[in-house]
Amino acid sequence: MAGFTPSTDAEYTLVVTVPQDRTLWRTAAAAAQPTVRVDPIIALHDVLASPGPNAAEAAEHVREPILEGTWRG
């Protein structure tokens, strides 16, 4: 438990929320780098929302590095 002690609602001093979506950790780490120019999830959303006939294929090129943890914004 990393040195934490269970407590009641009246006693706690810290709340930790761990998201189930593991891509949040990867994209947050990438976004913290000074060279990142765009949030990868926003980029993916924008590509999927584009009207072009190749949007799905283009989105796959954005999605794969997000899921693999190799996104380099």
C-alpha positions in Angstrom: 0.0 0.0 0.0 3.0 2.4 -0.4 3.0 3.3 3.2 -0.6 4.4 3.4 -2.9 3.5 6.2 -6.6 2.8 5.7 -8.9 5.3 7.3 -12.5 6.4 7.7 -14.2 9.1 5.6 -13.7 11.5 8.6 -10.0 10.8 8.9 -8.6 10.7 5.4 -6.2 13.4 4.1 -5.6 12.2 0.6 -7.8 10.7 -2.2 -6.2 8.8 -5.1 -8.2 8.1 -8.2 -6.7 5.5 -10.7 -8.3 5.6 -14.1 -9.1 2.3 -15.8 -8.1 3.8 -19.2 -4.3 3.1 -19.3 -3.9 5.4 -22.3 -4.4 8.4 -20.0 -1.0 7.7 -18.3 0.8 7.4 -21.6 -0.8 10.6 -23.2 -0.2 12.6 -20.0 3.4 11.6 -19.9 3.9 12.5 -23.5 2.0 15.8 -23.1 4.4 16.8 -20.2 7.3 16.7 -22.6 8.4 20.2 -23.9 8.4 19.1 -27.5 4.8 17.9 -27.6 2.7 20.2 -29.8 -0.7 18.6 -29.6 -2.7 16.4 -27.2 -2.9 13.0 -28.9 -6.5 12.3 -27.9 -7.7 15.7 -29.2 -5.8 14.9 -32.5 -7.5 11.6 -32.8 -10.9 13.1 -32.1 -10.2 15.8 -34.8 -9.1 13.3 -37.4 -12.1 11.1 -36.7 -14.4 14.1 -37.1 -12.9 15.2 -40.4 -15.1 14.8 -43.4 -12.5 13.2 -45.7 -12.9 9.7 -47.1 -9.7 8.5 -45.5 -10.5 9.7 -41.9 -10.7 6.2 -40.5 -7.4 5.1 -42.0 -5.7 8.3 -40.8 -7.2 7.9 -37.4 -5.6 4.5 -37.2 -2.2 6.0 -37.7 -2.9 8.3 -34.8 -4.5 5.7 -32.6 -1.7 3.0 -32.9 1.1 5.0 -31.3 -1.3 6.1 -28.5 -2.1 2.5 -27.6 1.5 1.4 -28.0 2.8 4.2 -25.8 5.0 5.6 -28.6 3.2 8.8 -29.4 5.7 11.6 -30.1 3.3 14.6 -30.7 
